């Protein structure tokens, strides 16, 4: 199977080679993506029923019992980023928590999204007081996290909502501390987890404390 190429921008980032590194996902970690996407699909005449921790399998035509086909779901997804991309709220406590961590660590935002969404994602971060370096990629995040972590001699942590990305990092960058976070409380019981391998904390202030402890930010 062909590996997804790493984002070229990843190798152009300025990362302090001595500082700890915190790598953070966007959707359902910093951003309450599902709530924003739900408003959009409803405005297009569809329904979202949060029955699974899977984006397209929760989309329905009004009154129908079978989820939308993947092609239609993907079209809605792309249209959301093109037309309604700013209507996403920040996860509670995320801004303050990252600002606190940034006093001692480098923050990098690593998100999987359509490449065309990069300018809008960058604007969303700035407008919501999250002015950190942004990397937009595709596919499992393990190789990207490994490449980022290799840029510093300090310890590193990674935060994501998806178990698949956490497992990918466990394989490709096993020394990086991994944390799972699901911002939307409606999705928390639906999200697959492996708490024996990846620490699960769904509250940003508590998560920031755990990251700081894991990276020993205030003992350096």
Legacy VTK file of the C-alpha trace (Angstrom):
# vtk DataFile Version 3.0
C-alpha trace
ASCII
DATASET POLYDATA
POINTS 220 float
0.000 0.000 0.000
1.344 3.441 -0.972
2.069 5.716 1.966
0.502 9.165 2.039
3.256 11.751 1.417
4.154 13.938 4.358
3.071 17.586 4.033
6.025 19.546 2.561
5.427 22.381 5.044
6.311 20.008 7.864
10.001 20.262 6.969
9.954 24.066 6.794
8.662 24.696 10.320
10.699 26.548 12.891
10.741 24.321 15.953
12.908 25.017 18.984
15.298 22.039 19.080
15.531 22.268 22.871
11.892 22.825 23.838
9.198 20.235 24.583
6.665 19.815 21.788
2.866 19.496 21.959
1.131 18.347 18.742
-2.632 18.876 18.714
-5.471 17.885 16.379
-8.272 20.327 15.494
-11.640 18.646 14.943
-13.241 17.420 18.184
-10.085 18.416 20.065
-9.710 22.178 19.613
-12.873 22.630 17.567
-16.408 21.355 18.077
-16.544 20.238 14.471
-19.533 17.930 14.659
-21.833 20.644 16.000
-20.852 22.990 13.192
-21.168 20.305 10.525
-24.548 19.287 11.934
-25.896 22.827 11.521
-24.668 22.830 7.941
-26.191 19.491 6.892
-29.527 20.486 8.457
-29.454 23.708 6.427
-29.027 21.511 3.321
-32.124 19.445 4.142
-30.426 16.430 5.728
-30.312 15.032 9.262
-27.499 14.030 11.563
-28.180 11.255 14.082
-25.279 10.665 16.439
-25.434 6.881 16.579
-21.812 6.026 15.748
-18.372 7.576 16.040
-18.221 7.859 12.260
-18.907 10.993 10.276
-20.762 9.839 7.176
-22.657 6.978 8.825
-24.545 9.543 10.910
-25.945 11.445 7.905
-29.475 10.736 6.661
-32.058 12.080 4.300
-35.013 13.287 6.364
-37.193 10.364 7.430
-35.017 7.648 5.874
-33.522 4.740 7.802
-30.340 4.164 5.788
-27.365 6.542 6.020
-26.366 8.666 3.049
-24.051 7.111 0.505
-20.394 8.029 0.909
-20.316 10.129 -2.282
-23.107 12.401 -1.043
-21.588 12.557 2.423
-18.206 13.522 1.013
-19.826 16.195 -1.129
-21.461 17.710 1.951
-18.156 17.541 3.823
-16.295 19.376 1.064
-19.100 21.937 0.725
-18.966 22.612 4.458
-15.303 23.536 4.257
-15.929 25.639 1.149
-19.039 27.508 2.303
-19.514 27.254 6.064
-16.054 26.676 7.370
-15.977 29.380 10.059
-19.100 28.231 11.920
-17.269 26.052 14.440
-16.953 26.819 18.135
-13.757 26.333 20.122
-13.733 23.493 22.645
-14.192 24.885 26.173
-10.895 25.703 27.833
-8.768 24.984 24.755
-7.438 28.522 24.201
-6.442 29.104 27.802
-4.908 25.644 28.113
-2.717 25.951 25.016
-1.684 29.477 25.988
-0.522 28.076 29.329
1.341 25.144 27.746
2.953 27.483 25.181
4.827 29.230 27.990
7.172 26.228 28.139
6.502 24.180 24.989
6.236 24.560 21.230
2.668 24.045 19.980
1.995 22.587 16.512
-1.513 22.032 15.130
-1.718 18.878 12.981
-5.054 18.394 11.230
-6.351 16.137 8.482
-8.538 18.221 6.176
-8.929 19.017 2.470
-5.823 20.839 1.244
-8.016 23.667 -0.033
-9.177 24.331 3.524
-5.766 25.395 4.782
-6.261 29.196 4.463
-9.648 28.989 6.199
-8.278 26.751 8.945
-5.402 29.153 9.542
-7.836 32.074 9.767
-10.087 30.132 12.148
-7.165 29.462 14.464
-6.087 33.113 14.487
-9.636 34.412 14.943
-10.157 32.072 17.893
-6.958 32.969 19.749
-5.076 29.835 18.669
-2.139 31.428 16.790
-0.001 28.327 16.466
1.853 26.682 13.600
-0.539 24.716 11.368
0.199 21.553 9.376
-2.541 20.122 7.131
-2.149 16.490 6.139
-3.972 13.330 5.164
-4.039 9.765 6.431
-2.600 8.229 9.609
-0.624 10.757 11.621
2.180 8.571 12.957
4.816 9.468 10.362
4.055 13.192 10.586
4.275 13.131 14.380
7.539 11.187 14.220
8.985 13.752 11.811
7.925 16.621 14.060
9.240 14.971 17.226
12.578 14.352 15.525
13.029 18.125 15.230
13.502 18.571 18.979
15.558 16.935 21.676
12.809 17.726 24.179
9.929 15.389 25.033
6.755 15.448 22.931
3.030 14.850 23.365
0.257 14.236 20.854
-3.492 14.851 21.296
-6.178 13.454 18.972
-9.738 12.172 19.171
-9.295 9.233 16.789
-7.972 5.950 18.090
-6.510 5.130 14.658
-4.253 8.186 14.776
-3.152 7.428 18.323
-2.306 3.857 17.358
-0.389 5.133 14.319
1.693 7.390 16.558
2.279 4.516 18.979
3.871 2.545 16.136
5.772 5.331 14.363
6.753 7.512 17.338
6.499 5.363 20.489
8.367 7.858 22.688
5.722 10.542 22.100
3.181 10.696 24.939
-0.353 10.140 23.595
-3.602 11.623 24.853
-7.137 11.097 23.561
-9.623 13.959 23.843
-13.221 14.163 22.524
-14.648 17.663 22.834
-18.333 16.966 22.063
-19.871 15.274 25.089
-22.461 13.591 22.816
-19.661 11.637 21.120
-17.646 10.595 24.152
-19.402 7.310 24.852
-19.317 6.463 21.137
-15.584 7.040 20.653
-13.418 3.883 20.642
-10.643 4.142 23.211
-7.692 2.126 24.456
-7.080 3.619 27.879
-4.329 1.143 28.656
-2.270 2.610 25.768
-3.471 6.207 25.395
-4.524 8.403 28.304
-8.103 9.632 27.832
-9.048 13.087 29.193
-12.060 14.945 27.762
-11.586 18.221 29.662
-9.021 20.761 28.476
-7.852 22.151 31.837
-7.306 18.610 33.153
-5.669 17.572 29.897
-3.259 20.522 29.984
-2.231 19.591 33.515
-1.613 15.985 32.450
0.467 17.083 29.444
2.512 19.448 31.583
3.137 16.656 34.086
4.055 14.138 31.378
6.528 16.536 29.741
7.786 17.868 33.082
7.253 21.414 31.816
7.554 23.119 35.185
10.479 21.087 36.502
12.870 21.955 33.692
LINES 1 221
220 0 1 2 3 4 5 6 7 8 9 10 11 12 13 14 15 16 17 18 19 20 21 22 23 24 25 26 27 28 29 30 31 32 33 34 35 36 37 38 39 40 41 42 43 44 45 46 47 48 49 50 51 52 53 54 55 56 57 58 59 60 61 62 63 64 65 66 67 68 69 70 71 72 73 74 75 76 77 78 79 80 81 82 83 84 85 86 87 88 89 90 91 92 93 94 95 96 97 98 99 100 101 102 103 104 105 106 107 108 109 110 111 112 113 114 115 116 117 118 119 120 121 122 123 124 125 126 127 128 129 130 131 132 133 134 135 136 137 138 139 140 141 142 143 144 145 146 147 148 149 150 151 152 153 154 155 156 157 158 159 160 161 162 163 164 165 166 167 168 169 170 171 172 173 174 175 176 177 178 179 180 181 182 183 184 185 186 187 188 189 190 191 192 193 194 195 196 197 198 199 200 201 202 203 204 205 206 207 208 209 210 211 212 213 214 215 216 217 218 219
